[in-house]
Amino acid sequence: MATIPSRSSLRAWFQCSEPGCEDQHYPLNEVVFRCRRCGGLLEVQHDTTALAAASADDWKAALDGRLGHRAPGGSGVWAHHEWIAPGVAPENIVSFAEGGTALQAMGRFAVEVGVPRVWLKQCGVTHTGSFKDLGLTVLVSQVKQMLAEGVPIRAVACASTGDTSAALAAYAAAAGIPAVVFLPRGKISVPQLIQPIANGAKVLALDTDFDGCMEIVQEVTADGGLYLANSLNSLRIEGQKTVAFEIVRQLDWQVPDWIVIPGGNLGNVSALGRGLDLMLQLGLIDRLPRIAVAQSAMANPLYLSYLRDFTVFEPVEAQATAASAIRIGNPVSIKRAVRTLQATNGVVEQASEDELANAAAWADRSGFFIDPHTGVALAAMIKLVGKGLIGRDDRVVVVSTASGLKFPDWKVAYHLSQLEGVISRHANPPIELPATVAAAREALERVLC
Ligand SMILES: *Cc1c(COP(=O)(O)O)cnc(C)c1O
């Protein structure tokens, strides 16, 4: 039986992520979102020396033993308890059995694209329908831990393009903690809007965009009492980084050649980088995959910076895109995303509305049901194959971030060829017929030729 260090022997803390300011540390149970000295983002740091007391093989054996329902509460996130938040006591874990999602071979679609070994990491097949569950289980559990320790917190709060608020509302409701969500009015899908409402969160719909909501929520959470749940809070990154662990474990502890991931606020790509980095430090892997961040052409500040070798970064005003969760012009995690891309020899690609819609519909023809954000990632992958950057023998993992079921209006409009600026190449509209056998026969002759 492999021996791994006990949770009580492990430590984790917030540490400033700015070069030169790393000596700024804060306990994880303190209400702090940015470095008090320089205002930089904080990162959760682990005592990797203590973690490395177990060998890579010991860790692999321990984690393999926690697969699926044998993980605490069936959670793929808390299967990695020691690596994310060792200070959270088991009784304070708030979980909906998130994570542990399929790494689905893309089969016919992958062959058609010309890269047979493409897998879809189905992070959207989860409790609230997006990968945001992975981060919010950690954040809300930490808040529950803090409340148990007597830290005064009135509510948890976030600005959201829809999915964060859905996940925050669900986990907070499960824990009995009040939640407040700030949403850009009229800019998110009905399924996304109704989730926090149903779970009892206080929903503030503001006449602005996501970036506007983000400014306001940072202002109102600055003076304590409200605990900020946006991804600048790196507790979320700790949960989201388990996607990297799962991908590698699902490939029998092998590293893929590429991981393609859609990016908006850029917390998720940073999380991927953190997860890979920890596995590298603990010797579970010996190299890094290349990472490709996919952005909507309507909200592409990282792409524009990439074109200039990241020497400059300028926020943009994000325009309307079907990929509404990445309609972000001033990403909070820009610096950590650039660090991740530089460490992994990464690239950035963008996709137009036409490209993302047709990529999603193309994959749907092989049985998938792709949301617009994952459509951005698939379109980017197709373009990178076209440019010869992704080779036909490469092993590629595309991170799917949400369930297509959250975006029914967009799916319907595509198949009715009603999306503006999109030529629906894979449209499959229903055939409307009079209710007669003759009409049905005639239609079948036509469509099954
Ligand atoms: C939040 C979200 C993203 C973007 O993640 P970032 O961390 O903001 O880059 C992508 N897709 C979906 C569906 C999301 O909800």
Ligand as a Chemical Component Dictionary entry (heavy atoms), coordinates in Angstrom:
data_LIG
# 
_chem_comp.id                   LIG 
_chem_comp.type                 NON-POLYMER 
_chem_comp.pdbx_formal_charge   0 
_chem_comp.three_letter_code    LIG 
# 
loop_
_chem_comp_atom.comp_id 
_chem_comp_atom.atom_id 
_chem_comp_atom.alt_atom_id 
_chem_comp_atom.type_symbol 
_chem_comp_atom.charge 
_chem_comp_atom.model_Cartn_x 
_chem_comp_atom.model_Cartn_y 
_chem_comp_atom.model_Cartn_z 
_chem_comp_atom.pdbx_ordinal 
LIG C1 C1 C 0 -16.097 30.794 -17.781 1  
LIG C2 C2 C 0 -16.222 30.104 -19.087 2  
LIG C3 C3 C 0 -15.191 30.116 -20.036 3  
LIG C4 C4 C 0 -13.944 30.917 -19.873 4  
LIG O1 O1 O 0 -13.137 30.611 -18.786 5  
LIG P1 P1 P 0 -12.086 31.718 -18.294 6  
LIG O2 O2 O 0 -11.492 31.163 -17.082 7  
LIG O3 O3 O 0 -12.900 32.960 -18.052 8  
LIG O4 O4 O 0 -11.127 31.929 -19.424 9  
LIG C5 C5 C 0 -15.335 29.385 -21.193 10 
LIG N1 N1 N 0 -16.463 28.696 -21.426 11 
LIG C6 C6 C 0 -17.488 28.683 -20.556 12 
LIG C7 C7 C 0 -18.699 27.902 -20.908 13 
LIG C8 C8 C 0 -17.399 29.376 -19.359 14 
LIG O5 O5 O 0 -18.429 29.365 -18.512 15 
# 
loop_
_chem_comp_bond.comp_id 
_chem_comp_bond.atom_id_1 
_chem_comp_bond.atom_id_2 
_chem_comp_bond.value_order 
_chem_comp_bond.pdbx_ordinal 
LIG C1 C2 SING 1  
LIG C2 C3 SING 2  
LIG C2 C8 DOUB 3  
LIG C3 C4 SING 4  
LIG C3 C5 DOUB 5  
LIG C4 O1 SING 6  
LIG O1 P1 SING 7  
LIG P1 O2 DOUB 8  
LIG P1 O3 SING 9  
LIG P1 O4 SING 10 
LIG C5 N1 SING 11 
LIG N1 C6 DOUB 12 
LIG C6 C7 SING 13 
LIG C6 C8 SING 14 
LIG C8 O5 SING 15 
# 
